[in-house]
Amino acid sequence: MNKDSADIININVIIADRPYPLKIKKSEEEDVRNAAKEINDKVKQFQQMYAAKDKQDYLAMSALMYAVQNIESQRIKNSNELNFESELSKLEQILKG
């Protein structure tokens, strides 16, 4: 057994009352379980706010919300990187000056 396969574990997570068996790296277990908890919390929140017919609707709304947050985070990250590069260029000009 190589080192990589020794690091793989089997876990079960339940999302929207449905079990999902996963094979993941041991180092990812806490993140995966926390992500599943966040999704379940968001599904419950949507269930309380909206009268959808099934959990698929809540899962779709949760996925959309997290995708929008991810896109916004990437935009902020890219903007911060551009600002950093701009400030770095200004400092280089001052040092050359």
mmCIF file as gemmi writes it, N, C-alpha and C atoms, coordinates in Angstrom:
data_model
loop_
_atom_site.group_PDB
_atom_site.id
_atom_site.type_symbol
_atom_site.label_atom_id
_atom_site.label_alt_id
_atom_site.label_comp_id
_atom_site.label_asym_id
_atom_site.label_entity_id
_atom_site.label_seq_id
_atom_site.pdbx_PDB_ins_code
_atom_site.Cartn_x
_atom_site.Cartn_y
_atom_site.Cartn_z
_atom_site.occupancy
_atom_site.B_iso_or_equiv
_atom_site.pdbx_formal_charge
_atom_site.auth_seq_id
_atom_site.auth_asym_id
_atom_site.pdbx_PDB_model_num
ATOM 1 N N . MET Axp A 1 ? 0.854 -1.176 0 1 0 ? 1 A 1
ATOM 2 C CA . MET Axp A 1 ? 0 0 0 1 0 ? 1 A 1
ATOM 3 C C . MET Axp A 1 ? 0.897 1.235 0 1 0 ? 1 A 1
ATOM 4 N N . ASN Axp A 2 ? 0.664 2.146 -0.96 1 0 ? 2 A 1
ATOM 5 C CA . ASN Axp A 2 ? 1.493 3.342 -0.996 1 0 ? 2 A 1
ATOM 6 C C . ASN Axp A 2 ? 0.977 4.387 -0.015 1 0 ? 2 A 1
ATOM 7 N N . LYS Axp A 3 ? 1.796 5.41 0.193 1 0 ? 3 A 1
ATOM 8 C CA . LYS Axp A 3 ? 1.472 6.428 1.192 1 0 ? 3 A 1
ATOM 9 C C . LYS Axp A 3 ? 0.168 7.156 0.856 1 0 ? 3 A 1
ATOM 10 N N . ASP Axp A 4 ? -0.056 7.439 -0.429 1 0 ? 4 A 1
ATOM 11 C CA . ASP Axp A 4 ? -1.264 8.161 -0.821 1 0 ? 4 A 1
ATOM 12 C C . ASP Axp A 4 ? -2.533 7.387 -0.51 1 0 ? 4 A 1
ATOM 13 N N . SER Axp A 5 ? -2.557 6.09 -0.79 1 0 ? 5 A 1
ATOM 14 C CA . SER Axp A 5 ? -3.765 5.31 -0.528 1 0 ? 5 A 1
ATOM 15 C C . SER Axp A 5 ? -3.963 5.073 0.966 1 0 ? 5 A 1
ATOM 16 N N . ALA Axp A 6 ? -2.887 5.117 1.742 1 0 ? 6 A 1
ATOM 17 C CA . ALA Axp A 6 ? -3.018 4.965 3.194 1 0 ? 6 A 1
ATOM 18 C C . ALA Axp A 6 ? -3.677 6.195 3.813 1 0 ? 6 A 1
ATOM 19 N N . ASP Axp A 7 ? -3.597 7.315 3.115 1 0 ? 7 A 1
ATOM 20 C CA . ASP Axp A 7 ? -4.156 8.574 3.605 1 0 ? 7 A 1
ATOM 21 C C . ASP Axp A 7 ? -5.641 8.696 3.268 1 0 ? 7 A 1
ATOM 22 N N . ILE Axp A 8 ? -6.188 7.782 2.465 1 0 ? 8 A 1
ATOM 23 C CA . ILE Axp A 8 ? -7.589 7.831 2.043 1 0 ? 8 A 1
ATOM 24 C C . ILE Axp A 8 ? -8.467 7.108 3.065 1 0 ? 8 A 1
ATOM 25 N N . ILE Axp A 9 ? -9.575 7.766 3.411 1 0 ? 9 A 1
ATOM 26 C CA . ILE Axp A 9 ? -10.519 7.158 4.354 1 0 ? 9 A 1
ATOM 27 C C . ILE Axp A 9 ? -11.914 7.173 3.74 1 0 ? 9 A 1
ATOM 28 N N . ASN Axp A 10 ? -12.763 6.31 4.246 1 0 ? 10 A 1
ATOM 29 C CA . ASN Axp A 10 ? -14.172 6.269 3.85 1 0 ? 10 A 1
ATOM 30 C C . ASN Axp A 10 ? -14.992 6.96 4.927 1 0 ? 10 A 1
ATOM 31 N N . ILE Axp A 11 ? -15.838 7.893 4.514 1 0 ? 11 A 1
ATOM 32 C CA . ILE Axp A 11 ? -16.749 8.533 5.456 1 0 ? 11 A 1
ATOM 33 C C . ILE Axp A 11 ? -18.132 8.58 4.829 1 0 ? 11 A 1
ATOM 34 N N . ASN Axp A 12 ? -19.117 8.81 5.652 1 0 ? 12 A 1
ATOM 35 C CA . ASN Axp A 12 ? -20.485 9.047 5.183 1 0 ? 12 A 1
ATOM 36 C C . ASN Axp A 12 ? -20.902 10.42 5.671 1 0 ? 12 A 1
ATOM 37 N N . VAL Axp A 13 ? -21.429 11.211 4.762 1 0 ? 13 A 1
ATOM 38 C CA . VAL Axp A 13 ? -22.018 12.486 5.158 1 0 ? 13 A 1
ATOM 39 C C . VAL Axp A 13 ? -23.476 12.463 4.736 1 0 ? 13 A 1
ATOM 40 N N . ILE Axp A 14 ? -24.293 13.131 5.473 1 0 ? 14 A 1
ATOM 41 C CA . ILE Axp A 14 ? -25.711 13.218 5.146 1 0 ? 14 A 1
ATOM 42 C C . ILE Axp A 14 ? -26 14.655 4.758 1 0 ? 14 A 1
ATOM 43 N N . ILE Axp A 15 ? -26.535 14.806 3.553 1 0 ? 15 A 1
ATOM 44 C CA . ILE Axp A 15 ? -26.906 16.123 3.049 1 0 ? 15 A 1
ATOM 45 C C . ILE Axp A 15 ? -28.371 16.054 2.64 1 0 ? 15 A 1
ATOM 46 N N . ALA Axp A 16 ? -29.167 16.93 3.235 1 0 ? 16 A 1
ATOM 47 C CA . ALA Axp A 16 ? -30.606 16.984 2.972 1 0 ? 16 A 1
ATOM 48 C C . ALA Axp A 16 ? -31.24 15.606 3.175 1 0 ? 16 A 1
ATOM 49 N N . ASP Axp A 17 ? -30.906 14.981 4.28 1 0 ? 17 A 1
ATOM 50 C CA . ASP Axp A 17 ? -31.45 13.682 4.684 1 0 ? 17 A 1
ATOM 51 C C . ASP Axp A 17 ? -31.068 12.532 3.755 1 0 ? 17 A 1
ATOM 52 N N . ARG Axp A 18 ? -30.014 12.711 2.986 1 0 ? 18 A 1
ATOM 53 C CA . ARG Axp A 18 ? -29.58 11.658 2.069 1 0 ? 18 A 1
ATOM 54 C C . ARG Axp A 18 ? -28.11 11.331 2.342 1 0 ? 18 A 1
ATOM 55 N N . PRO Axp A 19 ? -27.797 10.051 2.538 1 0 ? 19 A 1
ATOM 56 C CA . PRO Axp A 19 ? -26.402 9.684 2.845 1 0 ? 19 A 1
ATOM 57 C C . PRO Axp A 19 ? -25.527 9.658 1.581 1 0 ? 19 A 1
ATOM 58 N N . TYR Axp A 20 ? -24.298 10.11 1.742 1 0 ? 20 A 1
ATOM 59 C CA . TYR Axp A 20 ? -23.33 10.088 0.65 1 0 ? 20 A 1
ATOM 60 C C . TYR Axp A 20 ? -22.032 9.479 1.155 1 0 ? 20 A 1
ATOM 61 N N . PRO Axp A 21 ? -21.711 8.271 0.698 1 0 ? 21 A 1
ATOM 62 C CA . PRO Axp A 21 ? -20.425 7.674 1.075 1 0 ? 21 A 1
ATOM 63 C C . PRO Axp A 21 ? -19.317 8.306 0.228 1 0 ? 21 A 1
ATOM 64 N N . LEU Axp A 22 ? -18.241 8.703 0.88 1 0 ? 22 A 1
ATOM 65 C CA . LEU Axp A 22 ? -17.139 9.385 0.202 1 0 ? 22 A 1
ATOM 66 C C . LEU Axp A 22 ? -15.808 8.748 0.551 1 0 ? 22 A 1
ATOM 67 N N . LYS Axp A 23 ? -14.882 8.79 -0.39 1 0 ? 23 A 1
ATOM 68 C CA . LYS Axp A 23 ? -13.492 8.444 -0.125 1 0 ? 23 A 1
ATOM 69 C C . LYS Axp A 23 ? -12.713 9.741 -0.243 1 0 ? 23 A 1
ATOM 70 N N . ILE Axp A 24 ? -12.095 10.135 0.854 1 0 ? 24 A 1
ATOM 71 C CA . ILE Axp A 24 ? -11.386 11.408 0.889 1 0 ? 24 A 1
ATOM 72 C C . ILE Axp A 24 ? -10.052 11.239 1.602 1 0 ? 24 A 1
ATOM 73 N N . LYS Axp A 25 ? -9.211 12.243 1.474 1 0 ? 25 A 1
ATOM 74 C CA . LYS Axp A 25 ? -7.97 12.256 2.244 1 0 ? 25 A 1
ATOM 75 C C . LYS Axp A 25 ? -8.327 12.526 3.703 1 0 ? 25 A 1
ATOM 76 N N . LYS Axp A 26 ? -7.629 11.88 4.597 1 0 ? 26 A 1
ATOM 77 C CA . LYS Axp A 26 ? -7.883 12.073 6.029 1 0 ? 26 A 1
ATOM 78 C C . LYS Axp A 26 ? -7.788 13.555 6.399 1 0 ? 26 A 1
ATOM 79 N N . SER Axp A 27 ? -6.845 14.256 5.779 1 0 ? 27 A 1
ATOM 80 C CA . SER Axp A 27 ? -6.649 15.671 6.085 1 0 ? 27 A 1
ATOM 81 C C . SER Axp A 27 ? -7.838 16.544 5.659 1 0 ? 27 A 1
ATOM 82 N N . GLU Axp A 28 ? -8.714 16.03 4.798 1 0 ? 28 A 1
ATOM 83 C CA . GLU Axp A 28 ? -9.871 16.781 4.328 1 0 ? 28 A 1
ATOM 84 C C . GLU Axp A 28 ? -11.143 16.51 5.129 1 0 ? 28 A 1
ATOM 85 N N . GLU Axp A 29 ? -11.088 15.542 6.033 1 0 ? 29 A 1
ATOM 86 C CA . GLU Axp A 29 ? -12.31 15.104 6.709 1 0 ? 29 A 1
ATOM 87 C C . GLU Axp A 29 ? -13.032 16.241 7.426 1 0 ? 29 A 1
ATOM 88 N N . GLU Axp A 30 ? -12.329 17.015 8.2 1 0 ? 30 A 1
ATOM 89 C CA . GLU Axp A 30 ? -12.981 18.088 8.958 1 0 ? 30 A 1
ATOM 90 C C . GLU Axp A 30 ? -13.63 19.104 8.022 1 0 ? 30 A 1
ATOM 91 N N . ASP Axp A 31 ? -12.935 19.452 6.945 1 0 ? 31 A 1
ATOM 92 C CA . ASP Axp A 31 ? -13.497 20.41 5.994 1 0 ? 31 A 1
ATOM 93 C C . ASP Axp A 31 ? -14.743 19.849 5.316 1 0 ? 31 A 1
ATOM 94 N N . VAL Axp A 32 ? -14.72 18.593 4.937 1 0 ? 32 A 1
ATOM 95 C CA . VAL Axp A 32 ? -15.869 17.971 4.273 1 0 ? 32 A 1
ATOM 96 C C . VAL Axp A 32 ? -17.058 17.926 5.231 1 0 ? 32 A 1
ATOM 97 N N . ARG Axp A 33 ? -16.809 17.528 6.462 1 0 ? 33 A 1
ATOM 98 C CA . ARG Axp A 33 ? -17.91 17.46 7.435 1 0 ? 33 A 1
ATOM 99 C C . ARG Axp A 33 ? -18.467 18.86 7.737 1 0 ? 33 A 1
ATOM 100 N N . ASN Axp A 34 ? -17.584 19.857 7.849 1 0 ? 34 A 1
ATOM 101 C CA . ASN Axp A 34 ? -18.043 21.227 8.079 1 0 ? 34 A 1
ATOM 102 C C . ASN Axp A 34 ? -18.843 21.754 6.888 1 0 ? 34 A 1
ATOM 103 N N . ALA Axp A 35 ? -18.407 21.419 5.677 1 0 ? 35 A 1
ATOM 104 C CA . ALA Axp A 35 ? -19.138 21.843 4.478 1 0 ? 35 A 1
ATOM 105 C C . ALA Axp A 35 ? -20.525 21.2 4.445 1 0 ? 35 A 1
ATOM 106 N N . ALA Axp A 36 ? -20.604 19.915 4.754 1 0 ? 36 A 1
ATOM 107 C CA . ALA Axp A 36 ? -21.899 19.233 4.791 1 0 ? 36 A 1
ATOM 108 C C . ALA Axp A 36 ? -22.814 19.873 5.835 1 0 ? 36 A 1
ATOM 109 N N . LYS Axp A 37 ? -22.258 20.226 6.974 1 0 ? 37 A 1
ATOM 110 C CA . LYS Axp A 37 ? -23.053 20.879 8.024 1 0 ? 37 A 1
ATOM 111 C C . LYS Axp A 37 ? -23.57 22.234 7.541 1 0 ? 37 A 1
ATOM 112 N N . GLU Axp A 38 ? -22.704 23.008 6.885 1 0 ? 38 A 1
ATOM 113 C CA . GLU Axp A 38 ? -23.13 24.308 6.359 1 0 ? 38 A 1
ATOM 114 C C . GLU Axp A 38 ? -24.261 24.149 5.339 1 0 ? 38 A 1
ATOM 115 N N . ILE Axp A 39 ? -24.132 23.164 4.461 1 0 ? 39 A 1
ATOM 116 C CA . ILE Axp A 39 ? -25.175 22.93 3.465 1 0 ? 39 A 1
ATOM 117 C C . ILE Axp A 39 ? -26.484 22.549 4.148 1 0 ? 39 A 1
ATOM 118 N N . ASN Axp A 40 ? -26.419 21.64 5.117 1 0 ? 40 A 1
ATOM 119 C CA . ASN Axp A 40 ? -27.632 21.236 5.838 1 0 ? 40 A 1
ATOM 120 C C . ASN Axp A 40 ? -28.255 22.408 6.577 1 0 ? 40 A 1
ATOM 121 N N . ASP Axp A 41 ? -27.427 23.252 7.179 1 0 ? 41 A 1
ATOM 122 C CA . ASP Axp A 41 ? -27.946 24.44 7.87 1 0 ? 41 A 1
ATOM 123 C C . ASP Axp A 41 ? -28.643 25.371 6.879 1 0 ? 41 A 1
ATOM 124 N N . LYS Axp A 42 ? -28.036 25.553 5.7 1 0 ? 42 A 1
ATOM 125 C CA . LYS Axp A 42 ? -28.622 26.431 4.689 1 0 ? 42 A 1
ATOM 126 C C . LYS Axp A 42 ? -29.926 25.839 4.157 1 0 ? 42 A 1
ATOM 127 N N . VAL Axp A 43 ? -29.974 24.531 3.95 1 0 ? 43 A 1
ATOM 128 C CA . VAL Axp A 43 ? -31.207 23.871 3.501 1 0 ? 43 A 1
ATOM 129 C C . VAL Axp A 43 ? -32.311 24.107 4.528 1 0 ? 43 A 1
ATOM 130 N N . LYS Axp A 44 ? -32.003 23.936 5.81 1 0 ? 44 A 1
ATOM 131 C CA . LYS Axp A 44 ? -33.003 24.165 6.86 1 0 ? 44 A 1
ATOM 132 C C . LYS Axp A 44 ? -33.475 25.608 6.86 1 0 ? 44 A 1
ATOM 133 N N . GLN Axp A 45 ? -32.531 26.534 6.658 1 0 ? 45 A 1
ATOM 134 C CA . GLN Axp A 45 ? -32.885 27.955 6.618 1 0 ? 45 A 1
ATOM 135 C C . GLN Axp A 45 ? -33.842 28.229 5.454 1 0 ? 45 A 1
ATOM 136 N N . PHE Axp A 46 ? -33.54 27.683 4.28 1 0 ? 46 A 1
ATOM 137 C CA . PHE Axp A 46 ? -34.423 27.872 3.132 1 0 ? 46 A 1
ATOM 138 C C . PHE Axp A 46 ? -35.782 27.216 3.356 1 0 ? 46 A 1
ATOM 139 N N . GLN Axp A 47 ? -35.812 26.06 4.029 1 0 ? 47 A 1
ATOM 140 C CA . GLN Axp A 47 ? -37.088 25.393 4.31 1 0 ? 47 A 1
ATOM 141 C C . GLN Axp A 47 ? -37.979 26.286 5.169 1 0 ? 47 A 1
ATOM 142 N N . GLN Axp A 48 ? -37.37 27.001 6.096 1 0 ? 48 A 1
ATOM 143 C CA . GLN Axp A 48 ? -38.146 27.879 6.968 1 0 ? 48 A 1
ATOM 144 C C . GLN Axp A 48 ? -38.61 29.137 6.24 1 0 ? 48 A 1
ATOM 145 N N . MET Axp A 49 ? -37.829 29.569 5.254 1 0 ? 49 A 1
ATOM 146 C CA . MET Axp A 49 ? -38.144 30.815 4.546 1 0 ? 49 A 1
ATOM 147 C C . MET Axp A 49 ? -39.1 30.625 3.37 1 0 ? 49 A 1
ATOM 148 N N . TYR Axp A 50 ? -39.011 29.48 2.691 1 0 ? 50 A 1
ATOM 149 C CA . TYR Axp A 50 ? -39.769 29.266 1.46 1 0 ? 50 A 1
ATOM 150 C C . TYR Axp A 50 ? -40.542 27.959 1.523 1 0 ? 50 A 1
ATOM 151 N N . ALA Axp A 51 ? -41.662 27.925 0.829 1 0 ? 51 A 1
ATOM 152 C CA . ALA Axp A 51 ? -42.489 26.722 0.799 1 0 ? 51 A 1
ATOM 153 C C . ALA Axp A 51 ? -42.262 25.981 -0.518 1 0 ? 51 A 1
ATOM 154 N N . ALA Axp A 52 ? -41.086 25.451 -0.696 1 0 ? 52 A 1
ATOM 155 C CA . ALA Axp A 52 ? -40.791 24.665 -1.896 1 0 ? 52 A 1
ATOM 156 C C . ALA Axp A 52 ? -41.363 23.259 -1.723 1 0 ? 52 A 1
ATOM 157 N N . LYS Axp A 53 ? -41.42 22.526 -2.804 1 0 ? 53 A 1
ATOM 158 C CA . LYS Axp A 53 ? -42.048 21.21 -2.76 1 0 ? 53 A 1
ATOM 159 C C . LYS Axp A 53 ? -41.102 20.097 -2.296 1 0 ? 53 A 1
ATOM 160 N N . ASP Axp A 54 ? -39.822 20.205 -2.626 1 0 ? 54 A 1
ATOM 161 C CA . ASP Axp A 54 ? -38.908 19.15 -2.18 1 0 ? 54 A 1
ATOM 162 C C . ASP Axp A 54 ? -37.516 19.714 -1.893 1 0 ? 54 A 1
ATOM 163 N N . LYS Axp A 55 ? -36.688 18.867 -1.329 1 0 ? 55 A 1
ATOM 164 C CA . LYS Axp A 55 ? -35.351 19.301 -0.902 1 0 ? 55 A 1
ATOM 165 C C . LYS Axp A 55 ? -34.464 19.666 -2.074 1 0 ? 55 A 1
ATOM 166 N N . GLN Axp A 56 ? -34.755 19.139 -3.257 1 0 ? 56 A 1
ATOM 167 C CA . GLN Axp A 56 ? -33.973 19.488 -4.441 1 0 ? 56 A 1
ATOM 168 C C . GLN Axp A 56 ? -33.984 21.006 -4.66 1 0 ? 56 A 1
ATOM 169 N N . ASP Axp A 57 ? -35.15 21.639 -4.427 1 0 ? 57 A 1
ATOM 170 C CA . ASP Axp A 57 ? -35.245 23.088 -4.579 1 0 ? 57 A 1
ATOM 171 C C . ASP Axp A 57 ? -34.332 23.804 -3.59 1 0 ? 57 A 1
ATOM 172 N N . TYR Axp A 58 ? -34.314 23.33 -2.36 1 0 ? 58 A 1
ATOM 173 C CA . TYR Axp A 58 ? -33.463 23.95 -1.341 1 0 ? 58 A 1
ATOM 174 C C . TYR Axp A 58 ? -31.994 23.727 -1.643 1 0 ? 58 A 1
ATOM 175 N N . LEU Axp A 59 ? -31.659 22.529 -2.125 1 0 ? 59 A 1
ATOM 176 C CA . LEU Axp A 59 ? -30.276 22.247 -2.497 1 0 ? 59 A 1
ATOM 177 C C . LEU Axp A 59 ? -29.839 23.136 -3.656 1 0 ? 59 A 1
ATOM 178 N N . ALA Axp A 60 ? -30.713 23.322 -4.63 1 0 ? 60 A 1
ATOM 179 C CA . ALA Axp A 60 ? -30.394 24.181 -5.766 1 0 ? 60 A 1
ATOM 180 C C . ALA Axp A 60 ? -30.169 25.619 -5.307 1 0 ? 60 A 1
ATOM 181 N N . MET Axp A 61 ? -31.026 26.11 -4.421 1 0 ? 61 A 1
ATOM 182 C CA . MET Axp A 61 ? -30.857 27.479 -3.919 1 0 ? 61 A 1
ATOM 183 C C . MET Axp A 61 ? -29.563 27.598 -3.112 1 0 ? 61 A 1
ATOM 184 N N . SER Axp A 62 ? -29.239 26.572 -2.333 1 0 ? 62 A 1
ATOM 185 C CA . SER Axp A 62 ? -27.996 26.581 -1.565 1 0 ? 62 A 1
ATOM 186 C C . SER Axp A 62 ? -26.786 26.589 -2.496 1 0 ? 62 A 1
ATOM 187 N N . ALA Axp A 63 ? -26.823 25.743 -3.53 1 0 ? 63 A 1
ATOM 188 C CA . ALA Axp A 63 ? -25.715 25.689 -4.49 1 0 ? 63 A 1
ATOM 189 C C . ALA Axp A 63 ? -25.542 27.036 -5.177 1 0 ? 63 A 1
ATOM 190 N N . LEU Axp A 64 ? -26.643 27.657 -5.563 1 0 ? 64 A 1
ATOM 191 C CA . LEU Axp A 64 ? -26.573 28.963 -6.205 1 0 ? 64 A 1
ATOM 192 C C . LEU Axp A 64 ? -25.97 30.007 -5.267 1 0 ? 64 A 1
ATOM 193 N N . MET Axp A 65 ? -26.418 30.005 -4.01 1 0 ? 65 A 1
ATOM 194 C CA . MET Axp A 65 ? -25.898 30.964 -3.041 1 0 ? 65 A 1
ATOM 195 C C . MET Axp A 65 ? -24.392 30.802 -2.854 1 0 ? 65 A 1
ATOM 196 N N . TYR Axp A 66 ? -23.929 29.551 -2.698 1 0 ? 66 A 1
ATOM 197 C CA . TYR Axp A 66 ? -22.495 29.318 -2.502 1 0 ? 66 A 1
ATOM 198 C C . TYR Axp A 66 ? -21.7 29.641 -3.766 1 0 ? 66 A 1
ATOM 199 N N . ALA Axp A 67 ? -22.275 29.398 -4.935 1 0 ? 67 A 1
ATOM 200 C CA . ALA Axp A 67 ? -21.583 29.734 -6.182 1 0 ? 67 A 1
ATOM 201 C C . ALA Axp A 67 ? -21.425 31.248 -6.319 1 0 ? 67 A 1
ATOM 202 N N . VAL Axp A 68 ? -22.471 31.994 -5.991 1 0 ? 68 A 1
ATOM 203 C CA . VAL Axp A 68 ? -22.398 33.457 -6.04 1 0 ? 68 A 1
ATOM 204 C C . VAL Axp A 68 ? -21.344 33.959 -5.049 1 0 ? 68 A 1
ATOM 205 N N . GLN Axp A 69 ? -21.328 33.409 -3.845 1 0 ? 69 A 1
ATOM 206 C CA . GLN Axp A 69 ? -20.318 33.805 -2.861 1 0 ? 69 A 1
ATOM 207 C C . GLN Axp A 69 ? -18.91 33.517 -3.36 1 0 ? 69 A 1
ATOM 208 N N . ASN Axp A 70 ? -18.736 32.38 -4.019 1 0 ? 70 A 1
ATOM 209 C CA . ASN Axp A 70 ? -17.43 32.019 -4.559 1 0 ? 70 A 1
ATOM 210 C C . ASN Axp A 70 ? -16.999 33.001 -5.649 1 0 ? 70 A 1
ATOM 211 N N . ILE Axp A 71 ? -17.928 33.346 -6.541 1 0 ? 71 A 1
ATOM 212 C CA . ILE Axp A 71 ? -17.626 34.3 -7.607 1 0 ? 71 A 1
ATOM 213 C C . ILE Axp A 71 ? -17.261 35.656 -7.021 1 0 ? 71 A 1
ATOM 214 N N . GLU Axp A 72 ? -18.022 36.105 -6.024 1 0 ? 72 A 1
ATOM 215 C CA . GLU Axp A 72 ? -17.718 37.379 -5.373 1 0 ? 72 A 1
ATOM 216 C C . GLU Axp A 72 ? -16.344 37.337 -4.701 1 0 ? 72 A 1
ATOM 217 N N . SER Axp A 73 ? -16.033 36.237 -4.051 1 0 ? 73 A 1
ATOM 218 C CA . SER Axp A 73 ? -14.727 36.097 -3.392 1 0 ? 73 A 1
ATOM 219 C C . SER Axp A 73 ? -13.594 36.145 -4.411 1 0 ? 73 A 1
ATOM 220 N N . GLN Axp A 74 ? -13.779 35.483 -5.547 1 0 ? 74 A 1
ATOM 221 C CA . GLN Axp A 74 ? -12.757 35.509 -6.599 1 0 ? 74 A 1
ATOM 222 C C . GLN Axp A 74 ? -12.574 36.92 -7.145 1 0 ? 74 A 1
ATOM 223 N N . ARG Axp A 75 ? -13.68 37.646 -7.324 1 0 ? 75 A 1
ATOM 224 C CA . ARG Axp A 75 ? -13.603 39.018 -7.815 1 0 ? 75 A 1
ATOM 225 C C . ARG Axp A 75 ? -12.832 39.89 -6.827 1 0 ? 75 A 1
ATOM 226 N N . ILE Axp A 76 ? -13.124 39.743 -5.544 1 0 ? 76 A 1
ATOM 227 C CA . ILE Axp A 76 ? -12.424 40.522 -4.518 1 0 ? 76 A 1
ATOM 228 C C . ILE Axp A 76 ? -10.945 40.161 -4.499 1 0 ? 76 A 1
ATOM 229 N N . LYS Axp A 77 ? -10.652 38.859 -4.588 1 0 ? 77 A 1
ATOM 230 C CA . LYS Axp A 77 ? -9.258 38.41 -4.598 1 0 ? 77 A 1
ATOM 231 C C . LYS Axp A 77 ? -8.513 38.995 -5.792 1 0 ? 77 A 1
ATOM 232 N N . ASN Axp A 78 ? -9.13 38.927 -6.969 1 0 ? 78 A 1
ATOM 233 C CA . ASN Axp A 78 ? -8.492 39.475 -8.165 1 0 ? 78 A 1
ATOM 234 C C . ASN Axp A 78 ? -8.278 40.976 -8.048 1 0 ? 78 A 1
ATOM 235 N N . SER Axp A 79 ? -9.26 41.671 -7.495 1 0 ? 79 A 1
ATOM 236 C CA . SER Axp A 79 ? -9.139 43.116 -7.298 1 0 ? 79 A 1
ATOM 237 C C . SER Axp A 79 ? -8.016 43.432 -6.321 1 0 ? 79 A 1
ATOM 238 N N . ASN Axp A 80 ? -7.936 42.664 -5.238 1 0 ? 80 A 1
ATOM 239 C CA . ASN Axp A 80 ? -6.869 42.876 -4.26 1 0 ? 80 A 1
ATOM 240 C C . ASN Axp A 80 ? -5.498 42.624 -4.873 1 0 ? 80 A 1
ATOM 241 N N . GLU Axp A 81 ? -5.408 41.597 -5.727 1 0 ? 81 A 1
ATOM 242 C CA . GLU Axp A 81 ? -4.135 41.3 -6.385 1 0 ? 81 A 1
ATOM 243 C C . GLU Axp A 81 ? -3.734 42.433 -7.315 1 0 ? 81 A 1
ATOM 244 N N . LEU Axp A 82 ? -4.714 42.978 -8.052 1 0 ? 82 A 1
ATOM 245 C CA . LEU Axp A 82 ? -4.418 44.095 -8.947 1 0 ? 82 A 1
ATOM 246 C C . LEU Axp A 82 ? -3.981 45.325 -8.159 1 0 ? 82 A 1
ATOM 247 N N . ASN Axp A 83 ? -4.662 45.598 -7.042 1 0 ? 83 A 1
ATOM 248 C CA . ASN Axp A 83 ? -4.276 46.73 -6.198 1 0 ? 83 A 1
ATOM 249 C C . ASN Axp A 83 ? -2.872 46.53 -5.633 1 0 ? 83 A 1
ATOM 250 N N . PHE Axp A 84 ? -2.571 45.315 -5.222 1 0 ? 84 A 1
ATOM 251 C CA . PHE Axp A 84 ? -1.247 45.01 -4.683 1 0 ? 84 A 1
ATOM 252 C C . PHE Axp A 84 ? -0.179 45.225 -5.754 1 0 ? 84 A 1
ATOM 253 N N . GLU Axp A 85 ? -0.44 44.738 -6.967 1 0 ? 85 A 1
ATOM 254 C CA . GLU Axp A 85 ? 0.518 44.903 -8.058 1 0 ? 85 A 1
ATOM 255 C C . GLU Axp A 85 ? 0.711 46.378 -8.391 1 0 ? 85 A 1
ATOM 256 N N . SER Axp A 86 ? -0.353 47.136 -8.364 1 0 ? 86 A 1
ATOM 257 C CA . SER Axp A 86 ? -0.27 48.572 -8.633 1 0 ? 86 A 1
ATOM 258 C C . SER Axp A 86 ? 0.569 49.276 -7.573 1 0 ? 86 A 1
ATOM 259 N N . GLU Axp A 87 ? 0.306 48.955 -6.311 1 0 ? 87 A 1
ATOM 260 C CA . GLU Axp A 87 ? 1.074 49.567 -5.226 1 0 ? 87 A 1
ATOM 261 C C . GLU Axp A 87 ? 2.541 49.156 -5.287 1 0 ? 87 A 1
ATOM 262 N N . LEU Axp A 88 ? 2.792 47.922 -5.648 1 0 ? 88 A 1
ATOM 263 C CA . LEU Axp A 88 ? 4.163 47.437 -5.777 1 0 ? 88 A 1
ATOM 264 C C . LEU Axp A 88 ? 4.886 48.173 -6.899 1 0 ? 88 A 1
ATOM 265 N N . SER Axp A 89 ? 4.193 48.406 -8.006 1 0 ? 89 A 1
ATOM 266 C CA . SER Axp A 89 ? 4.787 49.165 -9.116 1 0 ? 89 A 1
ATOM 267 C C . SER Axp A 89 ? 5.123 50.586 -8.689 1 0 ? 89 A 1
ATOM 268 N N . LYS Axp A 90 ? 4.225 51.203 -7.925 1 0 ? 90 A 1
ATOM 269 C CA . LYS Axp A 90 ? 4.485 52.558 -7.426 1 0 ? 90 A 1
ATOM 270 C C . LYS Axp A 90 ? 5.726 52.58 -6.546 1 0 ? 90 A 1
ATOM 271 N N . LEU Axp A 91 ? 5.859 51.58 -5.674 1 0 ? 91 A 1
ATOM 272 C CA . LEU Axp A 91 ? 7.035 51.51 -4.805 1 0 ? 91 A 1
ATOM 273 C C . LEU Axp A 91 ? 8.313 51.307 -5.615 1 0 ? 91 A 1
ATOM 274 N N . GLU Axp A 92 ? 8.229 50.48 -6.645 1 0 ? 92 A 1
ATOM 275 C CA . GLU Axp A 92 ? 9.395 50.261 -7.503 1 0 ? 92 A 1
ATOM 276 C C . GLU Axp A 92 ? 9.814 51.561 -8.184 1 0 ? 92 A 1
ATOM 277 N N . GLN Axp A 93 ? 8.825 52.341 -8.637 1 0 ? 93 A 1
ATOM 278 C CA . GLN Axp A 93 ? 9.124 53.616 -9.287 1 0 ? 93 A 1
ATOM 279 C C . GLN Axp A 93 ? 9.783 54.594 -8.304 1 0 ? 93 A 1
ATOM 280 N N . ILE Axp A 94 ? 9.292 54.604 -7.073 1 0 ? 94 A 1
ATOM 281 C CA . ILE Axp A 94 ? 9.862 55.479 -6.052 1 0 ? 94 A 1
ATOM 282 C C . ILE Axp A 94 ? 11.303 55.082 -5.783 1 0 ? 94 A 1
ATOM 283 N N . LEU Axp A 95 ? 11.54 53.766 -5.66 1 0 ? 95 A 1
ATOM 284 C CA . LEU Axp A 95 ? 12.904 53.285 -5.378 1 0 ? 95 A 1
ATOM 285 C C . LEU Axp A 95 ? 13.853 53.548 -6.541 1 0 ? 95 A 1
ATOM 286 N N . LYS Axp A 96 ? 13.356 53.471 -7.765 1 0 ? 96 A 1
ATOM 287 C CA . LYS Axp A 96 ? 14.185 53.762 -8.938 1 0 ? 96 A 1
ATOM 288 C C . LYS Axp A 96 ? 14.44 55.259 -9.089 1 0 ? 96 A 1
ATOM 289 N N . GLY Axp A 97 ? 13.453 56.065 -8.607 1 0 ? 97 A 1
ATOM 290 C CA . GLY Axp A 97 ? 13.419 57.498 -8.804 1 0 ? 97 A 1
ATOM 291 C C . GLY Axp A 97 ? 14.585 58.232 -8.319 1 0 ? 97 A 1
